[in-house]
Amino acid sequence: MSMSDSDSTSSYGSDYKNFRQSSRERLLHEMLRSSKTGDSKSTWKVLIMDKLTVKVMSYSCKMADITDEGVSLVEDIYRRRQPLPSMDAIYFIQPSRENVIMLLSDMAGKAPLYRKAFIFFSSPISRELVNHIKKDTTILPRIVALKEMNLEYFAIDSQGFITNNERALEELLGDEENTRKGVMCLNVMATRIATVFASLREFPMVRYRAAKSLDATTMTTFRDLIPTKLAAGVWDCIMKYKSLPGFPKTETCELLILDRSVDQIAPIIHEWTYDAICHDLLNLEGNKYVQEVPGKTGGPPEKKEVLLEDHDPVWLELRHAHIADVFLMFISYASERLHEKMTNFISKNKAAQMQHGSRDGGELSTRDLQKMVQALPQYSEQIDKLSLHVEVTMYIVETSFLDVA
């Protein structure tokens, strides 16, 4: 399914949103903000997640976003936690037996850890586990909400997501074929892919590449049937979403499932985009890059951690460009491009205008100084982002790029 950063209208009347934006809005508004009800409206809350859901959250939201929605503390469900009986808790967890047991141990009995619980599951919960929760009569009055968020994918950027099946290659295509592990792996993948469409409110027509031979005379292996089984799993999950409010009743898009055999050369071709080169040649931890900046008052250089992500407009513009084009573009920044961008920037930013005006010999009034101070953070931030990418590009070209080329 193709996504675009630009806004357009879908077949059933709402706007398309990119993966990260859609995930962020659902997590912040549909989950966290919905817990501000009744006597919980003005109180701070604890957010409790497991290892998977904390990754789902971190790919789409910053800690500041979560705090703005009234969360004062984020906890791991499997760690020993301090009782906070005067506070409400928001649980965003997978619908696993282990998580439900931990939830019950937190909230059941005479001395629960928290006052009330808002429970959000990342994917559909089985009827068996729902009945298990209902059995404990002490917990029911303490549950304010119990909902399936159907959000269990990782929005790695605005146009891409992953299901985070790190052992999928081994479990599906390993030397020793293990059908049981393979089926479990495909079920997890199918569930997580389906939650993408639940979040986007899109009903896909699922298309897949069928096994080459499905006649009675030829032995068909589990590996031959991987696209077929995955397509069937996704379709089964999506059919359950048809009862969701606002979910389309007819197909609105297409999902195409292929295996690597349709393009065998791609894995051994080196990507030359700015994004790929940065991840190959820089010492990145995820999207974190350590930049050296001039020290204060002429001291030694200081190290500063920066994130190469969609919040950075320069990264967003350049990440999919060929590294050679990026290099040439930064050279042109020294003349036309930089001059044009800076002229544009100065015309829109008060701090830049004040600084530019002061160089022309004009005196600054008190009001001018006030406007300059108000605009300084944006001015400094944008200049820092430009210098960051110039530094990264120069480093790649001067130290690593030529060796690789």
Secondary structure, DSSP 8 states (H G I E B T S, - for coil): ----SS--B-TTSSB---HHHHHHHIIIIIIIGGG--GGGTTS-EEEEE-HHHHHHHHHH--HHHHHHTTEEEEEETTS----BTTSEEEEEE---HHHHHHHHHHHSSSS-SBS-EEEEESS---HHHHHHHHH-TTTGGGEEEEEE-----EEEETTEEE---TTHHHHHH-SS--HHHHHHHHHHHHHHHHHHHHHHT--EEEEE---S--STTS---TGGGHHHHHHHHHHHHHHHGGGSTT--SS--EEEEE--GGGGTTGGGS---BHHHHHHHHS--BTTEEEEEE--GGG-S-EEEEEE-STTSHHHHHHTTSBHHHHHHHHHHHTTHHHHHHHHHHHHH-HHHHHHHHHHTT----HHHHHHHHHHHHHHHHHHHHHHHHHHHHHHIIIIIIHHH-
